Amino acid sequence: MVDVKNCIEKLQIRIAAGHLRGIPVVEKAVEELLADTPIDRQKTALHDVRVIVEDYCKTAPDGSPQRGFADMVIKYIDKKMRELVVRF
């Protein structure tokens, strides 16, 4: 759970900024989460992060940079989850 918390902390900052320059940081945070999480827990860890990011997305005003960035983060997490399914 510590890895999920660390990932969320990194994502919160980027979502709050709502700027596309944060994309590499998001990708790195998710990749670090996966690298530090046992294979059998990776999908659950990604799901846990996704749920929290969805909450941020719901609270951000429609059309705001924060909402758009949170949506992008969710799509990236979904992509990583699909990749996990393909791997197994």
N, CA, C and O atoms as a GROMACS GRO file, in nm:
protein
  352
    1MET      N    1   0.081  -0.120   0.000
    1MET     CA    2   0.000   0.000   0.000
    1MET      C    3   0.085   0.126   0.000
    1MET      O    4   0.042   0.232  -0.046
    2VAL      N    5   0.207   0.115   0.052
    2VAL     CA    6   0.297   0.230   0.053
    2VAL      C    7   0.326   0.276  -0.090
    2VAL      O    8   0.332   0.396  -0.116
    3ASP      N    9   0.344   0.181  -0.181
    3ASP     CA   10   0.373   0.216  -0.320
    3ASP      C   11   0.256   0.290  -0.383
    3ASP      O   12   0.276   0.385  -0.460
    4VAL      N   13   0.133   0.247  -0.353
    4VAL     CA   14   0.014   0.315  -0.404
    4VAL      C   15   0.010   0.457  -0.349
    4VAL      O   16  -0.017   0.551  -0.424
    5LYS      N   17   0.037   0.472  -0.221
    5LYS     CA   18   0.036   0.606  -0.160
    5LYS      C   19   0.140   0.697  -0.226
    5LYS      O   20   0.110   0.813  -0.255
    6ASN      N   21   0.259   0.647  -0.249
    6ASN     CA   22   0.363   0.727  -0.314
    6ASN      C   23   0.322   0.768  -0.454
    6ASN      O   24   0.343   0.882  -0.496
    7CYS      N   25   0.263   0.674  -0.527
    7CYS     CA   26   0.217   0.703  -0.663
    7CYS      C   27   0.110   0.812  -0.661
    7CYS      O   28   0.116   0.907  -0.739
    8ILE      N   29   0.014   0.798  -0.572
    8ILE     CA   30  -0.094   0.897  -0.561
    8ILE      C   31  -0.039   1.035  -0.528
    8ILE      O   32  -0.084   1.135  -0.585
    9GLU      N   33   0.057   1.042  -0.437
    9GLU     CA   34   0.114   1.172  -0.401
    9GLU      C   35   0.176   1.240  -0.523
    9GLU      O   36   0.161   1.361  -0.541
   10LYS      N   37   0.246   1.163  -0.605
   10LYS     CA   38   0.306   1.220  -0.726
   10LYS      C   39   0.199   1.263  -0.826
   10LYS      O   40   0.211   1.368  -0.889
   11LEU      N   41   0.095   1.182  -0.839
   11LEU     CA   42  -0.011   1.214  -0.934
   11LEU      C   43  -0.092   1.336  -0.890
   11LEU      O   44  -0.133   1.416  -0.973
   12GLN      N   45  -0.117   1.349  -0.760
   12GLN     CA   46  -0.194   1.463  -0.708
   12GLN      C   47  -0.134   1.596  -0.752
   12GLN      O   48  -0.205   1.686  -0.796
   13ILE      N   49  -0.004   1.605  -0.739
   13ILE     CA   50   0.066   1.730  -0.775
   13ILE      C   51   0.046   1.761  -0.922
   13ILE      O   52   0.019   1.876  -0.959
   14ARG      N   53   0.061   1.660  -1.006
   14ARG     CA   54   0.048   1.680  -1.151
   14ARG      C   55  -0.096   1.711  -1.190
   14ARG      O   56  -0.120   1.797  -1.276
   15ILE      N   57  -0.191   1.642  -1.129
   15ILE     CA   58  -0.331   1.668  -1.161
   15ILE      C   59  -0.369   1.810  -1.119
   15ILE      O   60  -0.439   1.880  -1.192
   16ALA      N   61  -0.323   1.852  -1.002
   16ALA     CA   62  -0.354   1.987  -0.954
   16ALA      C   63  -0.299   2.092  -1.050
   16ALA      O   64  -0.363   2.195  -1.074
   17ALA      N   65  -0.180   2.067  -1.106
   17ALA     CA   66  -0.122   2.161  -1.202
   17ALA      C   67  -0.198   2.156  -1.334
   17ALA      O   68  -0.215   2.258  -1.401
   18GLY      N   69  -0.243   2.036  -1.371
   18GLY     CA   70  -0.322   2.021  -1.493
   18GLY      C   71  -0.248   2.056  -1.620
   18GLY      O   72  -0.310   2.099  -1.718
   19HIS      N   73  -0.117   2.039  -1.621
   19HIS     CA   74  -0.037   2.077  -1.737
   19HIS      C   75   0.025   1.954  -1.802
   19HIS      O   76   0.071   1.863  -1.733
   20LEU      N   77   0.027   1.952  -1.934
   20LEU     CA   78   0.076   1.837  -2.008
   20LEU      C   79   0.224   1.807  -1.982
   20LEU      O   80   0.270   1.696  -2.011
   21ARG      N   81   0.297   1.903  -1.930
   21ARG     CA   82   0.438   1.875  -1.896
   21ARG      C   83   0.449   1.767  -1.789
   21ARG      O   84   0.556   1.709  -1.770
   22GLY      N   85   0.340   1.740  -1.720
   22GLY     CA   86   0.341   1.640  -1.615
   22GLY      C   87   0.327   1.497  -1.664
   22GLY      O   88   0.339   1.403  -1.585
   23ILE      N   89   0.303   1.478  -1.793
   23ILE     CA   90   0.283   1.343  -1.845
   23ILE      C   91   0.401   1.251  -1.816
   23ILE      O   92   0.378   1.139  -1.769
   24PRO      N   93   0.526   1.291  -1.841
   24PRO     CA   94   0.637   1.200  -1.811
   24PRO      C   95   0.644   1.161  -1.663
   24PRO      O   96   0.682   1.049  -1.630
   25VAL      N   97   0.608   1.252  -1.576
   25VAL     CA   98   0.609   1.222  -1.432
   25VAL      C   99   0.501   1.119  -1.399
   25VAL      O  100   0.524   1.029  -1.319
   26VAL      N  101   0.385   1.132  -1.461
   26VAL     CA  102   0.277   1.035  -1.441
   26VAL      C  103   0.321   0.898  -1.488
   26VAL      O  104   0.305   0.798  -1.417
   27GLU      N  105   0.377   0.893  -1.607
   27GLU     CA  106   0.422   0.764  -1.661
   27GLU      C  107   0.527   0.701  -1.571
   27GLU      O  108   0.522   0.580  -1.545
   28LYS      N  109   0.620   0.781  -1.523
   28LYS     CA  110   0.724   0.729  -1.435
   28LYS      C  111   0.665   0.680  -1.303
   28LYS      O  112   0.705   0.575  -1.252
   29ALA      N  113   0.571   0.754  -1.246
   29ALA     CA  114   0.510   0.714  -1.119
   29ALA      C  115   0.438   0.580  -1.133
   29ALA      O  116   0.449   0.494  -1.046
   30VAL      N  117   0.366   0.563  -1.243
   30VAL     CA  118   0.294   0.437  -1.265
   30VAL      C  119   0.393   0.324  -1.290
   30VAL      O  120   0.375   0.214  -1.238
   31GLU      N  121   0.496   0.349  -1.367
   31GLU     CA  122   0.597   0.246  -1.394
   31GLU      C  123   0.670   0.205  -1.265
   31GLU      O  124   0.698   0.087  -1.244
   32GLU      N  125   0.700   0.302  -1.180
   32GLU     CA  126   0.764   0.271  -1.051
   32GLU      C  127   0.670   0.189  -0.963
   32GLU      O  128   0.713   0.096  -0.895
   33LEU      N  129   0.542   0.224  -0.965
   33LEU     CA  130   0.444   0.147  -0.888
   33LEU      C  131   0.446   0.002  -0.934
   33LEU      O  132   0.450  -0.090  -0.851
   34LEU      N  133   0.443  -0.019  -1.064
   34LEU     CA  134   0.443  -0.156  -1.116
   34LEU      C  135   0.573  -0.229  -1.083
   34LEU      O  136   0.572  -0.347  -1.050
   35ALA      N  137   0.684  -0.158  -1.093
   35ALA     CA  138   0.815  -0.221  -1.065
   35ALA      C  139   0.827  -0.261  -0.918
   35ALA      O  140   0.892  -0.360  -0.885
   36ASP      N  141   0.765  -0.184  -0.830
   36ASP     CA  142   0.778  -0.208  -0.686
   36ASP      C  143   0.667  -0.298  -0.629
   36ASP      O  144   0.667  -0.330  -0.510
   37THR      N  145   0.574  -0.338  -0.714
   37THR     CA  146   0.460  -0.417  -0.669
   37THR      C  147   0.473  -0.560  -0.722
   37THR      O  148   0.500  -0.579  -0.841
   38PRO      N  149   0.454  -0.659  -0.635
   38PRO     CA  150   0.458  -0.798  -0.684
   38PRO      C  151   0.358  -0.818  -0.798
   38PRO      O  152   0.251  -0.757  -0.800
   39ILE      N  153   0.394  -0.901  -0.892
   39ILE     CA  154   0.312  -0.922  -1.012
   39ILE      C  155   0.167  -0.955  -0.978
   39ILE      O  156   0.075  -0.906  -1.043
   40ASP      N  157   0.146  -1.038  -0.877
   40ASP     CA  158   0.010  -1.078  -0.844
   40ASP      C  159  -0.073  -0.965  -0.782
   40ASP      O  160  -0.193  -0.981  -0.762
   41ARG      N  161  -0.011  -0.852  -0.750
   41ARG     CA  162  -0.082  -0.738  -0.689
   41ARG      C  163  -0.087  -0.616  -0.781
   41ARG      O  164  -0.148  -0.515  -0.745
   42GLN      N  165  -0.024  -0.624  -0.897
   42GLN     CA  166  -0.015  -0.507  -0.983
   42GLN      C  167  -0.150  -0.457  -1.031
   42GLN      O  168  -0.175  -0.336  -1.030
   43LYS      N  169  -0.238  -0.546  -1.072
   43LYS     CA  170  -0.368  -0.502  -1.122
   43LYS      C  171  -0.448  -0.434  -1.010
   43LYS      O  172  -0.513  -0.333  -1.032
   44THR      N  173  -0.441  -0.491  -0.890
   44THR     CA  174  -0.511  -0.431  -0.775
   44THR      C  175  -0.453  -0.294  -0.743
   44THR      O  176  -0.527  -0.200  -0.715
   45ALA      N  177  -0.321  -0.283  -0.746
   45ALA     CA  178  -0.257  -0.154  -0.718
   45ALA      C  179  -0.300  -0.048  -0.819
   45ALA      O  180  -0.333   0.065  -0.781
   46LEU      N  181  -0.301  -0.084  -0.947
   46LEU     CA  182  -0.345   0.010  -1.050
   46LEU      C  183  -0.492   0.047  -1.030
   46LEU      O  184  -0.529   0.164  -1.044
   47HIS      N  185  -0.573  -0.050  -0.997
   47HIS     CA  186  -0.715  -0.023  -0.972
   47HIS      C  187  -0.731   0.075  -0.855
   47HIS      O  188  -0.811   0.169  -0.863
   48ASP      N  189  -0.656   0.053  -0.748
   48ASP     CA  190  -0.664   0.142  -0.631
   48ASP      C  191  -0.627   0.285  -0.668
   48ASP      O  192  -0.693   0.380  -0.625
   49VAL      N  193  -0.523   0.301  -0.748
   49VAL     CA  194  -0.482   0.435  -0.792
   49VAL      C  195  -0.590   0.494  -0.882
   49VAL      O  196  -0.624   0.612  -0.870
   50ARG      N  197  -0.644   0.414  -0.971
   50ARG     CA  198  -0.747   0.462  -1.064
   50ARG      C  199  -0.869   0.514  -0.989
   50ARG      O  200  -0.924   0.619  -1.024
   51VAL      N  201  -0.912   0.444  -0.887
   51VAL     CA  202  -1.030   0.486  -0.809
   51VAL      C  203  -1.006   0.624  -0.748
   51VAL      O  204  -1.095   0.709  -0.750
   52ILE      N  205  -0.889   0.645  -0.694
   52ILE     CA  206  -0.857   0.775  -0.632
   52ILE      C  207  -0.851   0.885  -0.737
   52ILE      O  208  -0.900   0.996  -0.714
   53VAL      N  209  -0.791   0.855  -0.852
   53VAL     CA  210  -0.784   0.955  -0.960
   53VAL      C  211  -0.924   0.986  -1.011
   53VAL      O  212  -0.954   1.101  -1.044
   54GLU      N  213  -1.011   0.886  -1.019
   54GLU     CA  214  -1.150   0.911  -1.059
   54GLU      C  215  -1.218   1.010  -0.964
   54GLU      O  216  -1.293   1.096  -1.008
   55ASP      N  217  -1.190   0.996  -0.836
   55ASP     CA  218  -1.247   1.091  -0.739
   55ASP      C  219  -1.198   1.233  -0.766
   55ASP      O  220  -1.276   1.328  -0.759
   56TYR      N  221  -1.069   1.248  -0.798
   56TYR     CA  222  -1.017   1.381  -0.832
   56TYR      C  223  -1.088   1.433  -0.956
   56TYR      O  224  -1.124   1.551  -0.964
   57CYS      N  225  -1.107   1.345  -1.051
   57CYS     CA  226  -1.170   1.384  -1.177
   57CYS      C  227  -1.312   1.434  -1.152
   57CYS      O  228  -1.353   1.534  -1.211
   58LYS      N  229  -1.385   1.368  -1.066
   58LYS     CA  230  -1.523   1.405  -1.036
   58LYS      C  231  -1.532   1.542  -0.967
   58LYS      O  232  -1.631   1.613  -0.983
   59THR      N  233  -1.430   1.577  -0.891
   59THR     CA  234  -1.435   1.704  -0.818
   59THR      C  235  -1.382   1.822  -0.900
   59THR      O  236  -1.407   1.938  -0.865
   60ALA      N  237  -1.310   1.793  -1.007
   60ALA     CA  238  -1.258   1.902  -1.092
   60ALA      C  239  -1.370   1.956  -1.181
   60ALA      O  240  -1.452   1.879  -1.230
   61PRO      N  241  -1.372   2.086  -1.201
   61PRO     CA  242  -1.476   2.144  -1.287
   61PRO      C  243  -1.466   2.092  -1.431
   61PRO      O  244  -1.357   2.071  -1.483
   62ASP      N  245  -1.583   2.072  -1.493
   62ASP     CA  246  -1.585   2.030  -1.634
   62ASP      C  247  -1.506   2.129  -1.718
   62ASP      O  248  -1.516   2.250  -1.701
   63GLY      N  249  -1.427   2.075  -1.808
   63GLY     CA  250  -1.350   2.158  -1.900
   63GLY      C  251  -1.223   2.217  -1.842
   63GLY      O  252  -1.148   2.285  -1.912
   64SER      N  253  -1.196   2.191  -1.714
   64SER     CA  254  -1.076   2.247  -1.652
   64SER      C  255  -0.954   2.165  -1.692
   64SER      O  256  -0.966   2.047  -1.726
   65PRO      N  257  -0.836   2.227  -1.687
   65PRO     CA  258  -0.713   2.151  -1.716
   65PRO      C  259  -0.695   2.033  -1.620
   65PRO      O  260  -0.643   1.928  -1.658
   66GLN      N  261  -0.737   2.052  -1.497
   66GLN     CA  262  -0.724   1.945  -1.398
   66GLN      C  263  -0.811   1.824  -1.436
   66GLN      O  264  -0.768   1.709  -1.423
   67ARG      N  265  -0.931   1.852  -1.482
   67ARG     CA  266  -1.022   1.744  -1.524
   67ARG      C  267  -0.964   1.672  -1.645
   67ARG      O  268  -0.965   1.549  -1.651
   68GLY      N  269  -0.915   1.748  -1.741
   68GLY     CA  270  -0.855   1.688  -1.860
   68GLY      C  271  -0.734   1.604  -1.826
   68GLY      O  272  -0.714   1.496  -1.882
   69PHE      N  273  -0.653   1.654  -1.736
   69PHE     CA  274  -0.532   1.580  -1.698
   69PHE      C  275  -0.568   1.454  -1.622
   69PHE      O  276  -0.509   1.348  -1.644
   70ALA      N  277  -0.666   1.464  -1.532
   70ALA     CA  278  -0.710   1.345  -1.458
   70ALA      C  279  -0.767   1.240  -1.554
   70ALA      O  280  -0.742   1.121  -1.537
   71ASP      N  281  -0.842   1.284  -1.654
   71ASP     CA  282  -0.893   1.191  -1.755
   71ASP      C  283  -0.778   1.122  -1.828
   71ASP      O  284  -0.785   1.002  -1.856
   72MET      N  285  -0.674   1.197  -1.860
   72MET     CA  286  -0.559   1.140  -1.928
   72MET      C  287  -0.490   1.035  -1.840
   72MET      O  288  -0.448   0.930  -1.888
   73VAL      N  289  -0.479   1.064  -1.711
   73VAL     CA  290  -0.418   0.970  -1.618
   73VAL      C  291  -0.500   0.841  -1.612
   73VAL      O  292  -0.444   0.731  -1.612
   74ILE      N  293  -0.631   0.854  -1.607
   74ILE     CA  294  -0.718   0.736  -1.605
   74ILE      C  295  -0.698   0.653  -1.731
   74ILE      O  296  -0.690   0.530  -1.724
   75LYS      N  297  -0.691   0.718  -1.845
   75LYS     CA  298  -0.670   0.644  -1.970
   75LYS      C  299  -0.535   0.573  -1.969
   75LYS      O  300  -0.525   0.460  -2.017
   76TYR      N  301  -0.434   0.637  -1.916
   76TYR     CA  302  -0.302   0.573  -1.909
   76TYR      C  303  -0.305   0.451  -1.816
   76TYR      O  304  -0.248   0.347  -1.848
   77ILE      N  305  -0.372   0.464  -1.703
   77ILE     CA  306  -0.384   0.352  -1.610
   77ILE      C  307  -0.462   0.238  -1.676
   77ILE      O  308  -0.425   0.121  -1.663
   78ASP      N  309  -0.568   0.271  -1.748
   78ASP     CA  310  -0.645   0.168  -1.818
   78ASP      C  311  -0.557   0.095  -1.919
   78ASP      O  312  -0.566  -0.027  -1.932
   79LYS      N  313  -0.473   0.169  -1.989
   79LYS     CA  314  -0.382   0.108  -2.086
   79LYS      C  315  -0.287   0.011  -2.016
   79LYS      O  316  -0.264  -0.100  -2.064
   80LYS      N  317  -0.232   0.053  -1.903
   80LYS     CA  318  -0.140  -0.034  -1.830
   80LYS      C  319  -0.212  -0.158  -1.778
   80LYS      O  320  -0.155  -0.267  -1.776
   81MET      N  321  -0.338  -0.143  -1.737
   81MET     CA  322  -0.415  -0.258  -1.690
   81MET      C  323  -0.439  -0.357  -1.805
   81MET      O  324  -0.430  -0.478  -1.785
   82ARG      N  325  -0.469  -0.306  -1.923
   82ARG     CA  326  -0.488  -0.394  -2.040
   82ARG      C  327  -0.358  -0.467  -2.073
   82ARG      O  328  -0.360  -0.585  -2.107
   83GLU      N  329  -0.247  -0.397  -2.063
   83GLU     CA  330  -0.118  -0.461  -2.089
   83GLU      C  331  -0.091  -0.575  -1.990
   83GLU      O  332  -0.034  -0.677  -2.027
   84LEU      N  333  -0.132  -0.557  -1.865
   84LEU     CA  334  -0.114  -0.663  -1.766
   84LEU      C  335  -0.195  -0.787  -1.804
   84LEU      O  336  -0.148  -0.899  -1.791
   85VAL      N  337  -0.316  -0.766  -1.852
   85VAL     CA  338  -0.402  -0.877  -1.892
   85VAL      C  339  -0.339  -0.953  -2.008
   85VAL      O  340  -0.342  -1.076  -2.011
   86VAL      N  341  -0.283  -0.881  -2.102
   86VAL     CA  342  -0.220  -0.944  -2.220
   86VAL      C  343  -0.098  -1.024  -2.178
   86VAL      O  344  -0.071  -1.130  -2.235
   87ARG      N  345  -0.024  -0.974  -2.081
   87ARG     CA  346   0.098  -1.042  -2.037
   87ARG      C  347   0.069  -1.179  -1.977
   87ARG      O  348   0.152  -1.269  -1.986
   88PHE      N  349  -0.047  -1.194  -1.916
   88PHE     CA  350  -0.076  -1.320  -1.846
   88PHE      C  351  -0.162  -1.407  -1.926
   88PHE      O  352  -0.196  -1.517  -1.882
   0.00000   0.00000   0.00000
